[in-house]
């Protein structure tokens, strides 16, 4: 039976949204969940903290280690990875979920926003992979899964938000590079991206362009990630998966339960033709 029982998962940005949904999915198997995120105290505009997430993980059947981690900070990441290994004996899976988004053209994107997206999306996911690698190399069937899109160089995916596209594609380039570097060493390095917009706090960054009722819930990404991460690590590496396609390949035909509003039209996510 496929399960993440006993596995140790280092999940960035797991205090809310897709990261939390997947943490709870893995916790139901009895996994050890590291909640590596910045929100230590309640945020005025965003739901959840690392502590409320930890409570939910434990209630779902897993073990939780909430850690304050800004993945832009090398020392915080290295300390968190070390603490994880000391607590649970190693690391089996890294999920690069944390991400920053700002959808605007060049003139309307402040450099601090450009820097934030590249520091979180590219540097942060690269740094976490680098820090976790010594433990992943010792694990049984280790995985790195990044929530980043397939590379699509159609100019329409750049013209309205070049900075964001560059940063997300940077995550995807890291997937290709790390997968190639560690090919043959037993580590699966892959990416997962949603076919439709997901109803998370990031919707606020879209300026009302997408309404929640035209989205799917984070559980579709959580279920697809679980299916990928319960496969043997020699199944695939360097691949870019789409949530709906992963589920369909496993026999799921009805996706209606993932809709925020049943029957409402769904808004496609970025970067997909």
N, C-alpha and C positions, 0 to 999 in steps of 0.2 A: 504493500500500500504506500502510495506517495505521501510524504509528510516532511515537514520541517522540524519535527520534534528533536529537541536537543541541539539544534543548530544555533549558532550565534550570528546575529545579523546586526551590522552597523548601518543604521539608516539615517541619512542626513535629512534635516527638515521634517522630522517625524512627529512634530507636535500638533500638526493639523493636516487637512487636505489628503492628497493621495498618499503621502508618506505615512500618515496615521492610519488610513484605511488599510494599507498593506501591513503595517505593524500589527494591527488587530487580527488580520487574516492569519499571519504567521503565528501570533500568540495562541490562537485557537488550536494549533498543532502542539503547543508546548515549547515554542522556541524561546531563546534568550534574545531580547530586543534591546539594543542600545539606541536611545532616543537622543540623537546628537543635533541639537538645535539651539537657537539663541534665546528663545522666550522663556525666561526663568520666572518672571512675574507677569500677571495678567496685562495684556496689551489693550490699549483703549479702543482699537479698531479691529483687532484680529482675535479669533477664538483660540482658546487652549494655550497651555504651557507644557513644558517638558514634564511637569509633575502631574498635571491632569491626564496627560497621555500615558504616563507610567501607571497611574491608577487604572486606566481602561485596559492596558495591556495585562496587568495582573488579574483583573476581573475576567478577562477573556481566556485565561489559562496559561499565560506565559510568564517569564521572569523579565523584569524591567530594570534597566540602568539608565536613568535620566542624567544627561551630561550637558552642561552649558558649553556649546561649541559654536564659534564663528568660524566657518570653514575657510575664511580668508586668512585666518591666523594660524601660522605654521605650528607654533608651540601648543596652542589649544588642541589642534588636531592630533599632534603626536602624543600629547598627554592623554587625550581621550582614548586613542587606540591602545596605548599602554595600559590604561585603567581597564579597558574592555578585556584585554588578554589576561590581566591579573585576576579579574572577577570570574570570567567564564572559561579560561584556559586556552583561548585562541579566538580566531575570527574565521567564519566559514563563508560569509556573504557580505558584500558591500553593495548598498543601494544608494546611488547618487541621485537623490530626489530633490534636494534643496536647489532653488533656482530663483533668479531675479528677472523681472520683466519690466520693460518700458517701451511701449509701442509708439514711436514718433520718428519723424524724419530727422535729418542731420541738424538742421537749424534749430529744431525744437527739443533736441536731446542734449541736456547739459552734460558736460564731461564727467561730472561726478556720477551721473547715471550710467554713462558708458563704462566708466571704471568699475562701478558696482557690478554690472552684469558680467563683465569679463573676469572680475576677481571671484565672483561666486560661481558662475556657470562653468568657466573654463579652468581657471586656476584652482578653485575649490575642489572640483571633482577630480582633477589631476592629482592634487595634493593628497586627497583622501585615498586614492588608489595607490599612490606611492607609499603612504604610511602603512596601509593595510597589507601591502604585498608580502612582506616577510611571513606574516601569519597565514595568508591565503595559500602560499606555497606549501605550507605544512598541513593544510586542511584536506579532508576527504570530500571530493567533488565541490571545489570552491567556485564561486561566481562573483562577477562584478556586473551589475545591471544599472545602466544610466538611463534616465528618462529624457532622451534627446531624440531628435527627428532623423529620418533618413536624409541624406544629402541630396538636395534638389537645387540645381543652379539656375533654374528659371528665374530671370530677373524680377518677376512679379513678387517673389518671396523676399526681395531685398528693398524694393523701391520705397516702401512706406515705413520701414523700420530696420534700416541697415545694421544698426548697432546690435539690436536684439538678435537678428538673424546670424550675424557673425559670432555672437557669443554661444548660441545654441549649436551652431555648426561646429564651433570649437570643441564642445563636449563630444560631438559625434566623431570628429577627427581623432580625438583621444581614444575613443572606442576602437577605431580601426587600428591605430598605432599600437595600443597596449595589447590588443588581441594578436597582432602580428608578432610583436616582441616576445610574447609568452606562448606562442603556438607550440604545441607538443609538450607543454609543462603542466597540463591538466586544469588550467584555469579557463572558464568560459567568460568571455568579456563581450557583452551584447548590449543593445539599446532597445527600449520600448517606447512607443509613442501612441497617443490616442487618435482614433479616427475622427472623433467629434470633440468639441470643446467640453471640458469637464467642469462641473460646478464646484469651484473652490474660491478661496479668498482672492485669487489672482484675477477673477472676473472684474473686480473693481478697477484694475489697471487697463481694462479694455474700453473704458469711458462710456459704458452703456451700450456698446456695439452688439453685445450678445446678452440676452436675457437668460436667467437661470432655467426657465421652462424649456429652453431650446438646447439644453445640455444633458449629458449623462452624469451619473454620480461617480465619485472616486472609486467605488467598489469594482467597476469594470476594469480599471487599471490594476487594482489589487488582485483580482482574480486571475488576470492575464499574467501578472508578475509571478504569482504563486505557481502557475502552470510551468512557466519557464524555469523557475528556480528549484522546482522539484524534479527536473530532468537531470540526468547525469551530465556532468560538466563537459564530457566529450561529445555531447549531442550536437552542439553548434557553438561557434565563436566568431566574433567579427560581424554579427548579423544585426539587422535593423528590423524589429518586429512591430506590427500594428496590433493593438489590443483586440479588436474584433476578429482579426485573422487568426490570432493565437487561439482564441476561444472556439472559433468555428472549426479549426483543425482538430480540436479535442471533442467535437460533437455537439457544441452549443449552437442551437439554431434560433432560439428566441432571445432577443436582447432587450425586450420591452421592460424587463424588471430593472434595467439600469437607467431608464429615462427618468428625469426629474418629474416630468409630467407625461404620463402615458399617452401616446398618440400624437404628441406635439412634434412638429418638424425639428430636426436636429441640425445644429450649425457645425459644419466641418471644421476641423482644426487646421492650423497653419501647416504649410510645407508639403501637403499632400495633393496630388493632382486629382 
